[in-house]
Amino acid sequence: MVYFSIDYLCEKFRFESSRYMYQGRYVFSQLCDFLPKRIFDRLVDKYEGNKYVKSFSCWNHLLVLLFGQLSNREGLRDLIVTLAPFKFAFHHLGFGKSVTRSNLSKANEVREVRIFQKFADRVVAIAREKRDGIKEFFISNKVYAFDSSTISLCLSVYWWTKLHHGKGGVKLHELYDVKADIPAFSVVTDASLHDSKVMDLIPYEHGSFYIFDRAYMVTTMLFLIETKGAFFVVREKHKMVFEVVQDRNYNNPSTGVMADQVIKFKGHKTKKQYPKELRRVVFYDKEGNRTFVFYTNNFDITAEQVALLYKFRWRVELFFKWLKQHLRIKEFYGTTENAVKIQIYAAITAYCLVVIVQEELKLDMDTYDVLRILNTTLLTKMPLADLLRPKVSLEAEDEKYAQLEIKFED
């Protein structure tokens, strides 16, 4: 005779019920429950986003864009055609009364971009709080990498932007939390704007490290970071004029460190723009046969750690690559500047929404795997947790909980 525990029977009943009898909400609707709607409503009120709006509200607009990102719709026509058969469910999906090419195009054209930008920043903050990130990092400080990526656009269609040589584009500037492996701050500008011009917009935190490539070797901005009580690691753009205040006489061929010095700038402008001492580390990369020169205002970490921090800058490059491959920020649902920026912020919101779901449901799978599952199941009805958590076979559960009865003879 075989007995089953109460826990097993309850789990089996719940699984069978969700599998055969669930007639509840759409997966997409359950997904959107993780979004902070009250914060979005406050932003809409602040910027009067729903003023003169009768049916297609800002919230409806956002959910349609998120659906387009999560389902990987290639364009406006593709999105509208995909949604058309589910018009009867628009109310349950949060899309409003109707979604047409005209009302979506108009909303993309006239809606206030700051609503979607500020909301994306808030969702990013929630995702960062949820994700633990790298626990055993070699320094306890927070570490951020800052870089930009250009999204090329056809100048004849996107007439409002111009890069160079007759090409158009916009630039996505991203502050990336290295430990949490998630974006922390985003801003979209014209592609013609130099990267360093955005450095003063970064929300610097006291005691945190900020990693920059050589395009950000601007002494005025570096001194701004110094005054904020934060630390920077930046690669040298061109040879600087300086005097060596202290040479630590450190050379370690096994790690690649060739020099570790305390210096002061002597250039006519640079000595005024950055009047304090800073540290200069020379590192030789054996694999690439290249020599790097780094500057930092931190004098406590080792020279090897300075070079290793710069290596983590590639996390933001990988994020840009992931974003362009798996979300829609190269094909847009509108041609105006407003439409392009709103869609980029919607893509960042979609990415962080998936991360929040990962952490809330404690999923042991890659972000891309979660996105692939959602891609084909957004308009199905089943519990989100059952969809994303792989089920253990009932036979295995039987073996786990089964108990044998042993009879003893008198």
C-alpha positions in Angstrom: 0.0 0.0 0.0 1.3 3.5 -1.0 0.6 6.7 1.0 1.1 10.3 -0.2 1.8 13.3 2.0 -0.7 16.1 2.3 1.9 18.5 0.7 2.1 16.4 -2.4 -1.6 16.0 -2.8 -2.1 19.8 -2.5 0.7 20.5 -5.0 -0.8 17.9 -7.4 -4.3 19.4 -7.1 -3.0 22.9 -7.7 -1.0 21.8 -10.8 -3.9 19.9 -12.3 -6.3 22.8 -11.6 -4.0 25.3 -13.3 -3.4 23.0 -16.2 -7.0 22.0 -17.1 -9.4 24.4 -15.4 -7.6 27.8 -15.5 -9.8 30.3 -17.3 -8.4 33.5 -15.7 -6.3 36.3 -16.9 -3.9 36.7 -19.8 -0.2 36.2 -19.3 0.4 39.7 -20.4 -2.0 41.2 -17.9 -0.4 39.2 -15.1 3.0 40.5 -16.3 1.9 44.1 -16.1 0.8 43.6 -12.4 4.5 44.0 -11.6 4.6 47.6 -13.0 4.1 50.5 -10.5 0.9 51.9 -12.1 0.5 54.6 -9.3 3.9 56.1 -10.1 3.0 56.2 -13.8 -0.3 57.9 -13.0 1.4 60.5 -11.0 3.8 61.2 -13.9 0.9 61.4 -16.3 -0.8 64.0 -14.0 2.4 65.9 -13.6 3.0 66.3 -17.3 -0.7 66.4 -18.3 -0.3 63.4 -20.5 -4.1 62.5 -20.7 -5.2 66.1 -21.3 -7.8 66.1 -24.1 -7.6 62.3 -24.4 -10.9 60.4 -24.8 -10.0 56.8 -25.1 -6.3 55.8 -25.8 -4.7 56.9 -22.5 -1.0 57.0 -21.7 -1.3 53.7 -19.8 -2.9 52.1 -22.8 -0.1 53.5 -24.9 2.6 52.1 -22.6 1.1 48.6 -22.5 0.8 48.4 -26.3 4.4 49.4 -26.6 5.5 46.9 -24.0 3.5 44.2 -25.8 5.3 45.1 -29.1 8.7 44.8 -27.3 7.9 41.5 -25.5 6.3 39.9 -28.6 9.1 41.2 -30.9 6.8 43.0 -33.3 8.9 44.3 -36.2 6.9 47.4 -37.1 3.6 49.3 -36.7 1.7 47.3 -39.2 3.0 44.0 -37.7 1.9 45.1 -34.2 -1.6 46.2 -35.3 -2.3 43.1 -37.4 -1.2 40.9 -34.5 -3.5 42.6 -32.0 -6.6 42.9 -34.4 -8.0 39.3 -33.7 -8.0 40.0 -29.9 -10.0 43.2 -30.0 -12.6 41.6 -27.8 -9.9 41.3 -25.1 -8.5 44.8 -25.3 -10.1 45.9 -22.1 -8.7 42.9 -20.2 -5.2 43.5 -21.7 -5.2 47.2 -20.7 -5.2 48.5 -24.3 -8.4 50.6 -24.1 -11.3 50.5 -26.5 -9.2 50.2 -29.7 -5.7 50.2 -31.1 -5.3 51.5 -34.6 -2.4 52.7 -36.7 -3.8 56.3 -36.5 -4.2 56.5 -32.7 -0.9 54.8 -31.9 1.0 57.0 -34.4 -0.6 60.1 -33.0 0.2 59.1 -29.5 3.8 58.4 -30.4 4.0 61.8 -32.0 2.5 64.1 -29.3 2.9 62.3 -26.0 5.4 63.8 -23.5 8.6 61.8 -23.6 9.5 62.6 -20.0 6.5 60.5 -18.8 8.1 57.4 -20.3 11.7 58.4 -19.4 10.9 59.0 -15.7 8.9 55.8 -15.5 11.7 53.8 -17.1 14.1 55.2 -14.5 11.7 54.2 -11.7 11.3 50.6 -13.1 15.0 50.4 -13.4 15.3 51.4 -9.7 12.9 48.7 -8.7 14.7 46.1 -10.7 18.0 47.1 -9.1 16.5 46.7 -5.6 15.2 43.2 -6.5 18.4 41.8 -8.0 21.2 40.9 -5.7 23.9 40.8 -8.4 27.5 39.7 -7.8 27.9 38.9 -4.1 31.6 38.1 -4.1 33.1 41.2 -5.8 36.6 42.2 -5.2 35.6 45.6 -3.8 32.7 46.6 -1.6 31.9 49.9 -3.4 29.2 50.2 -6.0 30.6 50.0 -9.6 29.1 51.7 -12.6 30.1 51.7 -16.3 29.1 54.5 -18.5 29.1 54.4 -22.3 26.9 55.1 -25.3 25.7 53.3 -28.4 24.5 54.9 -31.7 21.3 53.6 -33.3 21.5 54.4 -37.0 18.5 55.8 -38.8 17.6 56.5 -42.4 18.0 60.2 -42.9 15.3 60.4 -45.6 12.8 58.9 -43.2 14.0 60.3 -39.9 14.6 63.8 -41.2 15.1 65.4 -37.8 18.4 63.8 -37.0 21.8 64.0 -38.6 25.0 62.3 -37.7 27.6 62.8 -40.4 28.3 61.9 -44.1 24.6 62.1 -44.8 23.6 59.5 -42.1 21.1 59.9 -39.3 20.9 58.4 -35.9 20.3 58.8 -32.1 22.5 57.9 -29.3 21.6 55.9 -26.2 23.7 56.8 -23.2 23.7 54.2 -20.4 24.9 54.1 -16.9 25.3 50.4 -16.1 25.3 48.8 -12.6 28.1 46.3 -12.9 27.4 44.3 -9.7 23.6 44.1 -10.3 24.1 43.5 -14.0 21.3 46.0 -14.9 21.1 49.5 -16.3 20.9 52.3 -13.7 20.4 55.5 -15.8 19.5 56.1 -19.4 19.2 59.2 -21.7 18.6 59.5 -25.4 20.2 62.3 -27.4 21.1 63.2 -31.0 23.9 61.1 -32.4 25.9 64.3 -33.1 26.3 65.1 -29.4 29.7 64.2 -28.0 29.7 61.5 -25.3 31.4 63.7 -22.7 28.6 66.3 -22.9 26.3 63.9 -20.9 28.7 63.3 -18.0 27.2 66.1 -15.9 23.7 64.4 -16.1 24.9 61.2 -14.3 23.6 60.9 -10.7 26.9 60.4 -9.0 26.9 58.6 -5.6 29.4 59.2 -2.9 32.0 56.4 -2.6 31.0 54.7 -5.9 33.3 53.9 -8.8 32.5 55.1 -12.4 34.3 53.5 -15.3 34.8 55.4 -18.5 36.4 54.8 -21.9 38.9 57.3 -23.4 36.1 59.5 -25.0 35.3 60.7 -21.5 38.8 61.9 -20.6 37.6 65.4 -19.9 39.3 67.0 -16.9 36.5 69.3 -16.0 34.0 66.5 -15.7 36.5 64.3 -13.9 37.0 67.0 -11.3 33.2 67.2 -11.0 33.2 63.5 -9.9 36.0 64.3 -7.4 33.9 67.1 -5.8 31.0 64.7 -5.5 33.1 62.3 -3.4 32.9 59.5 -6.0 35.8 57.7 -7.8 36.5 57.3 -11.5 38.6 55.0 -13.6 39.2 56.4 -17.1 41.4 55.4 -20.0 43.9 57.9 -21.4 42.7 59.5 -24.7 46.0 61.1 -25.7 49.3 61.8 -24.0 48.9 64.2 -21.1 51.4 66.7 -19.8 52.1 65.9 -16.1 54.7 65.8 -13.4 55.3 62.7 -11.2 54.7 63.5 -7.6 55.4 60.0 -6.4 56.6 56.9 -8.3 55.6 53.8 -6.4 58.2 51.8 -8.3 55.8 49.0 -8.9 56.2 46.7 -11.9 54.6 43.3 -12.0 55.1 41.4 -15.3 52.9 38.5 -14.2 49.8 40.8 -13.8 50.7 43.3 -16.6 51.1 46.4 -14.4 54.0 48.4 -15.7 53.8 51.6 -13.6 51.8 53.0 -10.7 52.4 56.8 -10.1 50.9 59.8 -8.3 50.9 62.7 -10.7 49.7 66.3 -11.2 48.7 67.8 -14.6 51.0 70.5 -15.9 49.1 71.6 -19.0 47.9 75.2 -19.3 44.3 74.2 -19.1 44.4 70.8 -17.4 46.2 72.0 -14.3 43.4 74.5 -13.8 40.6 72.1 -14.7 42.0 69.4 -12.4 44.2 71.0 -9.8 44.5 67.9 -7.4 46.7 64.9 -7.5 45.6 61.7 -9.2 46.9 58.3 -9.9 48.3 57.0 -13.2 48.4 53.2 -13.9 50.1 51.7 -16.9 48.9 48.2 -17.9 50.1 45.9 -20.6 47.6 43.4 -22.1 49.5 40.3 -23.2 46.6 38.8 -25.2 45.9 41.9 -27.2 49.5 43.1 -27.2 48.3 46.6 -26.2 49.3 49.1 -23.5 46.6 50.9 -21.6 47.0 54.0 -19.4 44.4 54.6 -16.7 43.7 57.6 -14.5 41.9 57.4 -11.2 41.3 59.5 -8.1 41.3 56.5 -5.8 44.6 55.8 -4.0 43.6 52.8 -1.9 42.9 49.9 -4.4 45.7 48.1 -6.0 47.0 48.8 -9.5 45.7 45.4 -10.6 42.2 46.3 -9.3 42.3 49.5 -11.4 42.9 47.5 -14.5 40.3 44.9 -13.6 37.7 47.6 -13.0 38.2 48.9 -16.5 37.8 45.4 -17.8 34.3 45.3 -16.3 33.3 48.2 -18.5 32.5 45.7 -21.2 29.4 44.8 -19.3 27.7 47.9 -20.7 28.8 46.9 -24.2 27.2 43.5 -23.8 24.0 45.1 -22.6 23.8 47.3 -25.7 24.4 44.2 -27.9 21.6 42.3 -26.0 19.2 45.1 -26.3 19.7 45.5 -30.0 19.4 41.8 -30.7 16.4 40.9 -28.5 14.3 44.0 -28.3 13.0 46.5 -30.8 15.2 49.6 -30.9 16.3 49.4 -34.5 12.8 49.3 -36.2 10.4 51.9 -34.8 6.7 52.4 -34.7 6.9 56.0 -35.8 9.3 58.4 -37.6 9.3 61.4 -35.3 11.9 62.2 -32.6 9.2 61.7 -30.0 8.3 58.2 -31.3 11.9 57.0 -31.4 12.7 58.2 -27.8 9.4 56.8 -26.4 10.1 53.4 -27.9 13.6 53.2 -26.6 12.4 54.0 -23.1 9.7 51.4 -23.5 12.4 48.8 -24.5 14.4 49.6 -21.3 11.1 49.3 -19.3 10.4 45.9 -20.9 13.9 44.6 -20.1 13.6 45.6 -16.4 10.1 44.2 -16.2 11.4 40.8 -17.2 14.2 41.2 -14.6 11.6 42.0 -11.9 9.6 38.9 -12.8 12.7 36.8 -12.7 13.5 38.0 -9.2 10.0 37.9 -7.8 9.3 34.4 -9.0 12.9 33.3 -8.2 13.4 31.9 -11.7 16.6 29.9 -12.4 16.9 30.8 -16.0 18.5 33.4 -18.3 16.7 36.7 -19.0 16.6 35.8 -22.7 15.0 32.4 -22.0 12.2 34.2 -20.0 11.8 36.6 -22.9 11.5 33.7 -25.4 8.8 32.0 -23.4 6.8 35.2 -23.0 7.2 36.0 -26.7 4.8 33.2 -27.7 2.5 33.1 -24.7 1.5 36.7 -23.9 -2.0 36.1 -25.2 -2.6 32.8 -23.5 -4.4 32.2 -20.2 -2.5 30.3 -17.6 -0.8 31.3 -14.3 2.4 33.1 -14.9 4.3 31.2 -12.2 3.3 27.8 -13.8 4.3 29.1 -17.2 7.8 30.1 -16.2 8.6 27.4 -13.6 9.4 24.0 -15.2 7.2 21.3 -13.8 8.6 18.2 -12.2 6.9 15.1 -13.6 4.2 13.5 -11.5 6.1 10.2 -11.7 9.1 11.8 -10.0 6.8 13.3 -7.4 5.2 9.9 -6.8 8.7 8.5 -6.1 9.5 11.4 -3.8 6.5 11.2 -1.6 5.6 7.5 -1.7 5.9 5.6 1.5 5.9 1.8 1.8 3.9 -0.1 4.4 5.9 -2.7 6.2 3.9 -5.6 7.8 5.4 -7.5 10.6 4.2 -11.0 11.3 3.1 -11.9 14.9 
